[in-house]
Amino acid sequence: MTSQHYHQTEMQGIAPVGVAAFAARAERVIGLIVEVPAALLLFAEVVVLMMGVIWRYALHQPLIWSDELAGILFLWLAMLGSVVALQRGEHMRMTAIVGAMQPKWRALLDLVAIAAALAFLLLTVMPAYHFAAEEVWVTTPALEIPNSWRAAALPVGIFFMLLIAALRLLQTGSWQQVMLALLGVGATIAVVTALAPVLAGLGNWNLLIFFVFGVGAMVFLGVPIAFSFGLATFGYIACTTTTPTVVVIGRMDEGMSHIILLAVPLFVLLGLLIEMTGMARAMVGFLANLLGHVKGGLSYVLIGAMYLVSGISGSKAADMAAVAPALFPEMRERGAKPGDLVALLSATGAQTETIPPSIVLITIGSVTGVSIAALFTGGLLPAVILGLTLAAVVWWRYRDEDLSSIRRASWKEIVASFVVALPAIALPFLIRAAVIEGVATATEVSTIGIAYTVLAGLLIYRRFDWKRIYPMLVDAAALSGSILLIIGAATSMAWALTQSGFSTQLADIMRNMPGGAVSFMAVSILAFIILGSVLEGIPAIVLFGPLLFPIAREVGVHEVHYSIVVILAMGIGLFAPPFGVGYYAACAISRIKPDEGMKPIVGYMLALLVGLIIVTAIPWISIGFL
């Protein structure tokens, strides 16, 4: 998978010059039309949320409309960011197979990827319009305006992406290749549509057809992840159920509209600001002085940094966005391979799922009745165990690292670099304190980090390039759009799985298994690893928590222990390729081709699995401090 543009170098200039030139100019114009409002929307989000914090905490006059306005602007930001990402070719796609092919076949499959995205957009543009039109009858509680002002972002974003995809086809490849790609995608859709009566009688076998074989085939053929999920879900709903296809748009809206996800673009922006102001270099300089002489030292720093900042935003993508930009440049300079960086970043995302304050922990407590305070206490030590298993892999991989060119820093240098880095090191603690003390919500806290970073850059580090602000806003919007579109498509797929009755069948099977608690825990781990790869933590917990927790109690498993095991298992699935959404989010944030991390991540995932088995086998790790 890669964020490269769909049109490859070898294909440029093949299309008729006049048509290709017109399409290229039109695409640039559309890109400009979308980039400016996307950047302004992100800036407006920072202002609105900061106003909410100031008015509530400092002036004691809460703005009842701030969260609602932020939610409206957020969906527009997500959709316009998705357009910018498509125009830049930054939607994540698998290129491991495509890249190994001969140029002519690679060119054809690149066109197939565009054609498949175009097909999804064509299929959903009218349902999105109808969805937005129906929302006119819903009035927002605080602003008292029709909800269609918010929902209109979906058809507008899909329409602009449709134009971008069509223009990309006109300037990419020969007419013969374009027609072949369009005919191939069209014929596949026609065959599936013709087989609808047969598919409708297959029951849950359709889950295997659409969500395993269908998604798998599209992903490995290079279709962007978001569009692969979307096409499979749309096909399943349209061909095997009587449910209106507008539901796909509704579920995408639901997945992309969680206010906690607003932390993603804001933390992406925060990460860019940390790098620009020199805070990142100051912090990494201190950490490098402290651990740079140790083999694999900065990899240990990455594990520890994710532990410290995890749970601050409630979003793993936002956590990674806060850490990766600060550490990766120095790690690259020290010779770390990009694939190993994104693999370790993904693994730490899975490792830190149980660290409070965690939205997943709060969710599991709310839907199952387990004490949230107990979950917060029980989640800390298991993450340490998994962190130690990751550190063991780091030690093994870097045991022969050549440090001859690395000079060990003196204590004087360490102390001096600590003083310089102190404002940067204080940032994660400031953010965590703001959440714990109730100064800001998990969504708003990123704006405090942004304000702090701007002031530190202007007053302390004296590095702040105003010319870079607009490009940074556009970059953050595009990266966030590519991530959020995947989450939206995955949410619609999760809903389809729910409606199929698959969840109830799974619970019945697990209840009737022989072997008691041991078998139940083993199957739970396997099931939640699989579920974590297709369902994000919150939907999976809401869906399966009420079903499985009573069974856990029946077989004698402590509910806090079971909660921790389930969350860690889901985390492994969420960050394990080829289906784990979290892995692709890590790749997008670090701007590393996902196929580069496929091999290195195997060792880290095995280490996490070993750690999970230890946590499962020794309940005291989860409940010993309750």
C-alpha positions as CSV (number, residue, x, y, z in Angstrom):
1,M,0.0,0.0,0.0
2,T,1.2,3.5,-0.8
3,S,0.2,7.1,-0.8
4,Q,1.7,7.7,-4.2
5,H,-0.3,9.2,-7.0
6,Y,-2.3,6.6,-9.0
7,H,-0.7,7.7,-12.3
8,Q,2.7,6.1,-12.6
9,T,5.6,7.8,-14.3
10,E,5.6,5.3,-17.2
11,M,2.0,6.1,-18.0
12,Q,2.3,9.9,-18.2
13,G,1.9,11.3,-21.7
14,I,0.1,8.3,-23.1
15,A,-3.3,9.8,-23.1
16,P,-4.1,12.4,-25.9
17,V,-2.2,15.5,-25.0
18,G,-5.1,17.9,-25.3
19,V,-7.5,15.9,-23.2
20,A,-4.9,15.0,-20.6
21,A,-3.8,18.7,-20.3
22,F,-7.4,19.8,-19.9
23,A,-8.0,17.1,-17.3
24,A,-4.8,18.1,-15.4
25,R,-5.8,21.8,-15.3
26,A,-9.3,21.0,-14.2
27,E,-8.0,18.7,-11.5
28,R,-5.7,21.4,-10.2
29,V,-8.6,24.0,-10.2
30,I,-10.8,21.6,-8.2
31,G,-7.9,20.9,-5.8
32,L,-7.5,24.6,-5.2
33,I,-11.3,25.0,-4.7
34,V,-11.3,22.3,-2.1
35,E,-8.0,23.0,-0.3
36,V,-8.8,26.5,0.8
37,P,-12.0,25.7,2.6
38,A,-10.5,22.5,4.1
39,A,-7.6,24.6,5.6
40,L,-10.1,27.2,6.9
41,L,-12.3,24.5,8.4
42,L,-9.4,23.0,10.3
43,F,-8.4,26.5,11.6
44,A,-12.0,27.2,12.5
45,E,-12.2,23.9,14.5
46,V,-9.2,25.0,16.6
47,V,-10.8,28.4,17.3
48,V,-14.2,27.0,18.1
49,L,-12.9,24.3,20.5
50,M,-10.5,26.7,22.2
51,M,-13.4,29.2,22.7
52,G,-15.3,26.3,24.3
53,V,-12.5,25.6,26.8
54,I,-12.0,29.3,27.7
55,W,-15.6,30.2,28.1
56,R,-16.4,27.0,30.2
57,Y,-13.3,26.8,32.4
58,A,-12.0,30.4,32.6
59,L,-15.2,32.4,32.3
60,H,-17.6,29.8,33.7
61,Q,-20.1,30.5,30.9
62,P,-20.2,27.3,28.7
63,L,-20.9,27.8,25.1
64,I,-23.7,25.3,24.5
65,W,-23.3,25.5,20.7
66,S,-19.5,25.0,20.5
67,D,-19.5,21.2,20.3
68,E,-22.4,21.2,17.9
69,L,-20.8,23.6,15.6
70,A,-17.5,21.7,15.8
71,G,-19.4,18.5,14.8
72,I,-20.9,20.2,11.8
73,L,-17.6,21.6,10.6
74,F,-15.9,18.3,11.3
75,L,-17.9,16.3,8.8
76,W,-17.2,18.9,6.2
77,L,-13.5,18.8,7.1
78,A,-13.5,15.0,6.8
79,M,-15.1,14.9,3.4
80,L,-13.2,17.8,1.9
81,G,-10.0,16.3,3.3
82,S,-10.9,13.1,1.6
83,V,-11.2,15.0,-1.7
84,V,-7.8,16.6,-1.2
85,A,-6.3,13.2,-0.3
86,L,-7.7,11.7,-3.5
87,Q,-6.4,14.6,-5.6
88,R,-3.0,14.1,-4.1
89,G,-3.2,10.3,-4.4
90,E,-2.9,9.9,-0.6
91,H,-5.7,7.3,0.0
92,M,-4.0,4.2,1.3
93,R,-3.8,1.2,-1.0
94,M,-1.9,-2.0,-1.2
95,T,0.9,-2.1,-3.8
96,A,2.9,-5.2,-2.7
97,I,1.4,-7.3,-5.6
98,V,0.9,-4.4,-8.0
99,G,4.4,-3.1,-7.6
100,A,5.9,-6.6,-8.4
101,M,4.2,-6.7,-11.8
102,Q,5.5,-5.7,-15.2
103,P,4.9,-2.0,-16.1
104,K,2.0,-2.6,-18.5
105,W,0.1,-4.7,-15.9
106,R,0.9,-2.3,-13.1
107,A,-0.4,0.5,-15.2
108,L,-3.7,-1.4,-15.9
109,L,-4.2,-2.3,-12.2
110,D,-3.6,1.4,-11.3
111,L,-6.4,2.2,-13.7
112,V,-8.6,-0.5,-12.1
113,A,-8.0,1.1,-8.7
114,I,-9.3,4.4,-10.1
115,A,-12.2,2.8,-11.8
116,A,-13.2,0.9,-8.7
117,A,-13.1,4.1,-6.7
118,L,-15.2,5.8,-9.4
119,A,-17.7,3.0,-9.3
120,F,-18.2,3.4,-5.5
121,L,-18.6,7.1,-5.8
122,L,-21.1,6.7,-8.7
123,L,-23.1,4.2,-6.7
124,T,-23.2,6.4,-3.5
125,V,-23.6,9.9,-4.8
126,M,-27.4,9.7,-5.1
127,P,-27.9,7.8,-1.8
128,A,-25.8,10.5,-0.2
129,Y,-27.9,13.3,-1.7
130,H,-31.1,11.6,-0.5
131,F,-29.6,11.1,3.0
132,A,-28.7,14.8,3.2
133,A,-32.2,15.8,1.9
134,E,-33.9,13.7,4.5
135,E,-31.9,15.4,7.3
136,V,-33.6,18.7,6.5
137,W,-36.4,17.5,8.8
138,V,-34.0,17.1,11.7
139,T,-33.2,20.3,13.7
140,T,-30.0,20.6,15.7
141,P,-30.7,21.2,19.4
142,A,-28.3,24.1,20.1
143,L,-28.0,26.0,16.8
144,E,-31.6,25.1,15.8
145,I,-30.7,24.8,12.1
146,P,-31.6,21.9,9.7
147,N,-29.1,19.0,10.1
148,S,-28.9,18.9,6.3
149,W,-26.3,21.7,6.7
150,R,-24.0,19.1,8.2
151,A,-25.1,16.1,6.2
152,A,-24.7,18.0,2.9
153,A,-20.9,17.4,3.3
154,L,-21.4,13.8,2.2
155,P,-22.8,14.3,-1.2
156,V,-20.6,17.4,-1.8
157,G,-17.5,15.5,-0.9
158,I,-18.5,12.4,-2.9
159,F,-19.3,14.6,-5.9
160,F,-15.9,16.3,-5.9
161,M,-14.2,12.9,-5.5
162,L,-16.2,11.7,-8.4
163,L,-14.9,14.5,-10.5
164,I,-11.3,14.0,-9.4
165,A,-11.5,10.2,-10.2
166,A,-13.0,10.9,-13.7
167,L,-10.4,13.5,-14.5
168,R,-7.6,11.2,-13.3
169,L,-8.8,8.5,-15.7
170,L,-8.7,11.1,-18.6
171,Q,-5.0,11.8,-17.9
172,T,-3.8,8.4,-17.0
173,G,-3.0,5.6,-19.4
174,S,-4.2,5.0,-23.0
175,W,-7.8,4.9,-24.1
176,Q,-7.6,1.2,-24.5
177,Q,-6.3,0.7,-21.0
178,V,-9.0,3.0,-19.6
179,M,-11.8,1.2,-21.4
180,L,-10.4,-2.1,-20.3
181,A,-10.3,-1.1,-16.7
182,L,-13.8,0.4,-16.8
183,L,-15.2,-2.6,-18.6
184,G,-13.6,-5.0,-16.0
185,V,-15.0,-3.1,-13.0
186,G,-18.4,-2.6,-14.7
187,A,-18.6,-6.3,-15.7
188,T,-17.8,-7.4,-12.2
189,I,-20.5,-5.2,-10.8
190,A,-23.0,-6.4,-13.4
191,V,-22.3,-10.1,-12.7
192,V,-22.7,-9.6,-8.9
193,T,-26.0,-7.7,-9.6
194,A,-27.3,-10.5,-11.9
195,L,-26.5,-13.1,-9.2
196,A,-28.4,-11.1,-6.5
197,P,-31.3,-13.6,-6.4
198,V,-28.8,-16.5,-5.9
199,L,-26.8,-14.6,-3.3
200,A,-29.9,-13.7,-1.3
201,G,-30.5,-17.3,-0.6
202,L,-26.9,-18.0,0.7
203,G,-27.5,-16.4,4.1
204,N,-24.3,-15.6,6.0
205,W,-22.1,-17.3,3.4
206,N,-22.3,-13.8,1.8
207,L,-20.2,-12.5,4.6
208,L,-17.4,-14.7,3.4
209,I,-18.0,-13.8,-0.2
210,F,-18.2,-10.0,0.2
211,F,-16.1,-9.2,3.3
212,V,-13.4,-11.8,3.0
213,F,-12.9,-12.7,-0.6
214,G,-14.3,-9.5,-2.0
215,V,-12.4,-7.1,0.2
216,G,-9.3,-9.2,0.1
217,A,-9.3,-9.3,-3.7
218,M,-9.8,-5.5,-4.0
219,V,-7.1,-4.7,-1.4
220,F,-4.5,-6.9,-3.0
221,L,-5.3,-5.6,-6.5
222,G,-4.5,-2.1,-5.3
223,V,-8.0,-0.6,-4.7
224,P,-7.8,2.0,-1.9
225,I,-8.8,0.5,1.4
226,A,-11.7,2.9,2.0
227,F,-13.2,2.2,-1.4
228,S,-12.7,-1.6,-1.0
229,F,-14.6,-1.5,2.3
230,G,-17.3,0.7,0.8
231,L,-17.8,-1.3,-2.4
232,A,-18.0,-4.6,-0.5
233,T,-20.6,-3.2,2.0
234,F,-22.7,-1.5,-0.7
235,G,-22.7,-4.8,-2.7
236,Y,-23.7,-6.8,0.3
237,I,-26.5,-4.5,1.2
238,A,-27.8,-4.0,-2.4
239,C,-27.6,-7.7,-3.5
240,T,-28.3,-9.8,-0.4
241,T,-30.7,-7.7,1.7
242,T,-33.8,-5.5,1.2
243,T,-32.2,-2.7,3.2
244,P,-32.1,0.7,1.3
245,T,-28.6,1.5,0.2
246,V,-28.9,5.0,1.8
247,V,-28.1,3.1,5.0
248,V,-24.5,2.7,3.9
249,I,-24.2,6.5,3.8
250,G,-25.9,6.8,7.2
251,R,-23.5,4.4,8.8
252,M,-20.5,6.2,7.1
253,D,-21.9,9.4,8.6
254,E,-22.1,7.8,12.0
255,G,-18.6,6.5,11.8
256,M,-17.0,9.7,10.7
257,S,-19.1,12.0,13.0
258,H,-17.9,10.7,16.4
259,I,-16.8,14.0,18.1
260,I,-13.8,12.2,19.7
261,L,-12.4,11.6,16.2
262,L,-12.0,15.4,15.8
263,A,-8.8,14.8,17.9
264,V,-7.3,13.2,14.8
265,P,-6.9,16.3,12.5
266,L,-6.0,18.4,15.5
267,F,-3.3,16.1,16.8
268,V,-2.0,15.7,13.2
269,L,-1.7,19.5,13.1
270,L,-0.1,19.5,16.6
271,G,2.5,17.0,15.4
272,L,3.3,19.2,12.4
273,L,3.6,22.2,14.8
274,I,5.9,20.3,17.2
275,E,8.2,19.6,14.3
276,M,8.2,23.1,12.8
277,T,8.8,24.9,16.1
278,G,11.8,22.8,17.0
279,M,10.1,21.2,20.0
280,A,10.4,17.8,18.4
281,R,14.1,18.2,17.8
282,A,14.7,19.4,21.4
283,M,12.8,16.5,22.9
284,V,14.4,13.9,20.6
285,G,17.8,15.5,21.3
286,F,17.4,14.9,25.0
287,L,16.1,11.4,24.5
288,A,18.9,10.6,22.1
289,N,21.5,11.9,24.7
290,L,19.8,9.7,27.4
291,L,19.4,6.5,25.4
292,G,21.2,7.1,22.1
293,H,24.2,5.1,23.1
294,V,22.0,2.0,23.7
295,K,21.4,-0.3,20.8
296,G,17.9,0.3,19.6
297,G,17.6,3.2,22.1
298,L,15.1,5.4,20.2
299,S,12.9,2.4,19.6
300,Y,12.6,2.0,23.4
301,V,11.8,5.7,23.5
302,L,9.0,5.2,21.0
303,I,7.5,2.4,23.2
304,G,7.7,4.6,26.3
305,A,6.4,7.7,24.5
306,M,3.3,5.9,23.3
307,Y,2.7,4.7,26.8
308,L,2.9,8.2,28.2
309,V,0.7,9.9,25.6
310,S,-1.7,7.0,25.0
311,G,-5.3,7.6,25.8
312,I,-4.9,11.4,25.9
313,S,-7.1,11.9,22.9
314,G,-9.1,8.7,23.0
315,S,-8.0,7.9,19.5
316,K,-5.1,5.7,18.6
317,A,-4.6,7.6,15.3
318,A,-4.3,10.8,17.3
319,D,-1.9,9.2,19.8
320,M,0.3,8.1,16.9
321,A,0.1,11.5,15.3
322,A,1.3,13.1,18.5
323,V,4.4,10.8,18.8
324,A,5.6,9.8,15.3
325,P,6.5,13.3,13.9
326,A,8.6,13.9,17.0
327,L,10.7,10.7,16.9
328,F,10.7,9.4,13.3
329,P,13.1,12.0,11.7
330,E,15.8,11.3,14.2
331,M,15.3,7.6,14.0
332,R,15.6,7.7,10.2
333,E,18.8,9.7,10.6
334,R,20.1,6.9,12.8
335,G,19.5,4.3,10.2
336,A,16.1,2.9,11.2
337,K,14.3,1.4,8.3
338,P,10.9,2.9,7.4
339,G,9.1,-0.4,7.5
340,D,10.4,-1.1,11.0
341,L,9.3,2.3,12.2
342,V,5.7,1.9,11.1
343,A,5.6,-1.7,12.3
344,L,6.7,-0.6,15.8
345,L,4.4,2.4,15.8
346,S,1.5,0.1,15.0
347,A,2.5,-2.4,17.6
348,T,2.7,0.3,20.3
349,G,-0.8,1.4,19.3
350,A,-2.0,-2.1,20.0
351,Q,0.0,-2.3,23.2
352,T,-1.4,0.8,24.8
353,E,-5.2,0.2,24.2
354,T,-5.8,-0.4,27.9
355,I,-4.1,2.7,29.3
356,P,-6.5,5.2,30.9
357,P,-8.1,7.5,30.2
358,S,-9.2,5.3,27.4
359,I,-12.5,5.7,25.5
360,V,-12.6,2.0,24.9
361,L,-12.4,1.3,28.6
362,I,-15.1,3.8,29.3
363,T,-17.3,2.2,26.6
364,I,-16.8,-1.3,27.9
365,G,-17.7,-0.1,31.4
366,S,-20.9,1.7,30.2
367,V,-22.3,-1.2,28.2
368,T,-21.4,-4.1,30.6
369,G,-21.7,-2.5,34.0
370,V,-18.0,-3.1,34.9
371,S,-16.5,-0.5,37.2
372,I,-14.7,2.1,35.0
373,A,-12.4,3.0,38.0
374,A,-11.4,-0.7,38.2
375,L,-10.8,-0.9,34.5
376,F,-8.6,2.2,34.7
377,T,-6.5,0.5,37.5
378,G,-6.4,-2.8,35.8
379,G,-5.3,-1.5,32.4
380,L,-1.9,-0.1,33.3
381,L,0.2,-3.2,34.2
382,P,-0.9,-5.3,31.2
383,A,0.3,-2.6,28.8
384,V,3.7,-2.7,30.6
385,I,3.9,-6.5,30.0
386,L,3.2,-6.1,26.3
387,G,5.7,-3.2,26.2
388,L,8.4,-5.5,27.6
389,T,7.7,-8.1,25.0
390,L,8.1,-5.4,22.3
391,A,11.3,-4.2,23.9
392,A,12.6,-7.8,23.7
393,V,12.0,-7.8,19.9
394,V,13.7,-4.4,19.7
395,W,16.7,-5.8,21.6
396,W,17.0,-8.8,19.3
397,R,16.7,-6.8,16.1
398,Y,19.2,-4.1,17.1
399,R,21.6,-6.3,19.1
400,D,24.2,-5.9,16.3
401,E,23.5,-2.3,15.6
402,D,26.7,-0.4,14.9
403,L,27.0,2.5,17.4
404,S,30.7,3.2,16.6
405,S,29.7,6.6,15.1
406,I,27.5,7.4,18.1
407,R,29.2,9.3,20.9
408,R,27.9,8.7,24.4
409,A,26.7,12.0,25.9
410,S,28.1,13.3,29.1
411,W,25.9,14.0,32.1
412,K,26.5,17.7,31.5
413,E,25.1,17.4,28.0
414,I,22.2,15.3,29.2
415,V,21.2,17.9,31.8
416,A,21.6,20.8,29.3
417,S,19.5,19.1,26.7
418,F,16.9,18.3,29.3
419,V,16.6,22.0,30.2
420,V,16.1,22.8,26.5
421,A,13.7,20.0,26.0
422,L,11.7,20.6,29.2
423,P,8.9,22.6,27.6
424,A,8.5,19.9,24.9
425,I,8.6,17.0,27.5
426,A,6.1,18.8,29.6
427,L,3.5,18.8,26.7
428,P,2.2,15.2,27.2
429,F,1.9,15.8,31.0
430,L,0.1,19.1,30.4
431,I,-2.4,17.4,28.0
432,R,-3.0,14.5,30.4
433,A,-3.5,16.9,33.3
434,A,-5.9,19.0,31.4
435,V,-8.1,16.0,30.8
436,I,-7.9,14.6,34.3
437,E,-8.5,17.9,36.0
438,G,-11.5,18.6,33.8
439,V,-10.0,21.7,32.0
440,A,-10.9,20.2,28.6
441,T,-12.4,17.1,27.1
442,A,-10.4,14.5,25.3
443,T,-11.4,16.3,22.0
444,E,-10.7,19.8,23.2
445,V,-7.3,19.0,24.8
446,S,-5.5,19.0,21.5
447,T,-6.3,22.7,21.1
448,I,-4.5,23.4,24.4
449,G,-1.5,21.5,23.0
450,I,-1.7,23.6,19.8
451,A,-1.8,26.9,21.7
452,Y,1.0,25.8,24.0
453,T,3.1,24.7,21.1
454,V,2.6,28.0,19.2
455,L,3.6,30.0,22.3
456,A,6.6,27.8,23.0
457,G,7.7,28.2,19.3
458,L,7.3,32.0,19.4
459,L,8.6,32.8,22.9
460,I,11.0,29.9,23.8
461,Y,12.4,28.2,20.7
462,R,12.0,31.3,18.5
463,R,11.2,29.2,15.5
464,F,7.9,29.7,13.9
465,D,7.5,30.0,10.1
466,W,4.2,31.7,9.3
467,K,4.5,30.7,5.6
468,R,4.2,27.1,6.5
469,I,0.9,27.4,8.3
470,Y,-1.4,27.1,5.3
471,P,0.4,24.1,3.8
472,M,0.4,22.4,7.2
473,L,-3.4,23.0,7.5
474,V,-3.9,21.4,4.1
475,D,-1.6,18.5,4.8
476,A,-3.4,17.8,8.1
477,A,-6.8,18.0,6.4
478,A,-5.8,15.6,3.6
479,L,-4.2,13.1,6.0
480,S,-7.2,13.2,8.3
481,G,-9.6,12.8,5.4
482,S,-7.8,9.6,4.2
483,I,-8.0,8.2,7.8
484,L,-11.6,9.2,8.5
485,L,-12.9,7.9,5.2
486,I,-11.5,4.5,6.1
487,I,-13.1,4.7,9.5
488,G,-16.5,5.6,7.9
489,A,-16.4,2.8,5.4
490,A,-15.3,0.3,8.2
491,T,-18.2,1.5,10.3
492,S,-20.7,0.8,7.6
493,M,-19.2,-2.7,7.1
494,A,-19.5,-3.2,10.9
495,W,-23.2,-2.4,10.8
496,A,-23.7,-4.9,7.9
497,L,-22.1,-7.6,10.0
498,T,-24.4,-6.7,12.9
499,Q,-27.5,-6.9,10.8
500,S,-26.5,-10.3,9.4
501,G,-27.1,-11.9,12.8
502,F,-23.4,-13.0,12.9
503,S,-22.9,-11.6,16.4
504,T,-25.7,-13.6,18.0
505,Q,-24.6,-16.8,16.2
506,L,-21.0,-16.2,17.5
507,A,-22.2,-15.8,21.1
508,D,-24.3,-19.0,21.0
509,I,-21.3,-21.0,19.7
510,M,-19.0,-19.6,22.4
511,R,-21.5,-20.3,25.2
512,N,-21.8,-24.0,24.2
513,M,-18.1,-24.7,23.8
514,P,-16.5,-27.5,25.8
515,G,-13.5,-26.8,28.0
516,G,-14.8,-24.1,30.3
517,A,-12.9,-20.9,31.0
518,V,-9.8,-21.9,29.1
519,S,-11.5,-22.7,25.8
520,F,-13.8,-19.6,26.2
521,M,-10.8,-17.3,26.7
522,A,-8.9,-18.9,23.8
523,V,-11.8,-18.5,21.4
524,S,-12.5,-15.0,22.8
525,I,-8.9,-14.0,21.9
526,L,-9.2,-15.4,18.4
527,A,-12.6,-13.9,17.8
528,F,-11.7,-10.5,19.0
529,I,-8.5,-10.4,17.0
530,I,-10.6,-11.1,13.9
531,L,-13.3,-8.7,15.0
532,G,-10.7,-6.0,15.8
533,S,-9.4,-6.2,12.2
534,V,-12.8,-5.3,10.8
535,L,-14.5,-3.5,13.6
536,E,-13.0,-0.6,15.6
537,G,-13.0,-1.1,19.4
538,I,-16.1,0.9,20.2
539,P,-18.5,-0.7,17.7
540,A,-17.2,-4.2,18.5
541,I,-17.6,-3.6,22.3
542,V,-21.1,-2.2,21.9
543,L,-22.0,-5.1,19.8
544,F,-20.5,-8.1,21.6
545,G,-20.0,-6.8,25.2
546,P,-23.5,-7.4,26.4
547,L,-23.5,-10.8,24.7
548,L,-20.2,-12.2,25.9
549,F,-19.7,-10.7,29.4
550,P,-22.5,-12.7,31.0
551,I,-20.9,-15.9,29.5
552,A,-17.6,-14.9,31.0
553,R,-19.2,-14.6,34.4
554,E,-20.9,-17.9,34.0
555,V,-17.5,-19.7,33.4
556,G,-15.8,-17.9,36.3
557,V,-13.7,-15.3,34.5
558,H,-13.3,-12.0,36.3
559,E,-15.0,-9.2,34.4
560,V,-12.1,-6.8,34.6
561,H,-9.6,-9.5,33.5
562,Y,-11.9,-10.4,30.6
563,S,-12.2,-6.7,29.7
564,I,-8.5,-6.2,29.5
565,V,-7.9,-9.4,27.5
566,V,-10.7,-8.5,25.0
567,I,-9.4,-5.0,24.5
568,L,-5.8,-6.2,23.9
569,A,-7.0,-8.9,21.5
570,M,-9.0,-6.3,19.5
571,G,-6.0,-4.0,19.5
572,I,-3.8,-6.7,17.9
573,G,-6.5,-7.2,15.2
574,L,-6.9,-3.5,14.7
575,F,-3.2,-3.0,14.0
576,A,-2.5,-6.2,12.2
577,P,-2.3,-6.1,8.3
578,P,-3.7,-6.7,5.8
579,F,-7.2,-5.8,7.2
580,G,-6.4,-3.8,10.4
581,V,-7.5,-0.2,9.9
582,G,-5.1,1.0,12.6
583,Y,-2.1,-0.2,10.6
584,Y,-3.1,1.9,7.6
585,A,-3.7,4.8,9.9
586,A,-0.1,4.4,11.2
587,C,1.2,4.2,7.7
588,A,-0.8,7.4,6.7
589,I,0.5,9.3,9.7
590,S,4.1,8.3,9.2
591,R,3.9,8.6,5.4
592,I,5.4,5.2,4.9
593,K,4.3,2.6,2.3
594,P,2.3,-0.1,4.2
595,D,3.9,-2.9,2.2
596,E,7.3,-1.9,3.8
597,G,6.0,-2.7,7.2
598,M,4.4,-6.0,6.4
599,K,7.4,-8.2,7.1
600,P,8.8,-6.3,10.2
601,I,5.4,-6.2,11.9
602,V,5.2,-10.0,12.1
603,G,7.8,-10.2,14.9
604,Y,6.1,-7.4,16.9
605,M,2.7,-9.0,16.5
606,L,4.0,-12.3,17.7
607,A,5.5,-10.5,20.7
608,L,2.2,-8.9,21.5
609,L,0.5,-12.2,21.2
610,V,3.0,-13.7,23.7
611,G,2.3,-10.8,26.0
612,L,-1.4,-11.3,25.7
613,I,-1.1,-15.0,26.5
614,I,0.9,-14.0,29.6
615,V,-1.8,-11.5,30.7
616,T,-4.5,-14.1,30.0
617,A,-2.8,-16.9,31.9
618,I,-2.0,-14.7,35.0
619,P,-5.2,-12.8,36.0
620,W,-3.3,-11.0,38.8
621,I,-1.7,-8.8,36.2
622,S,-5.1,-7.3,35.5
623,I,-6.8,-7.5,38.9
624,G,-3.9,-7.6,41.4
625,F,-4.2,-3.9,42.3
626,L,-8.0,-3.7,42.5
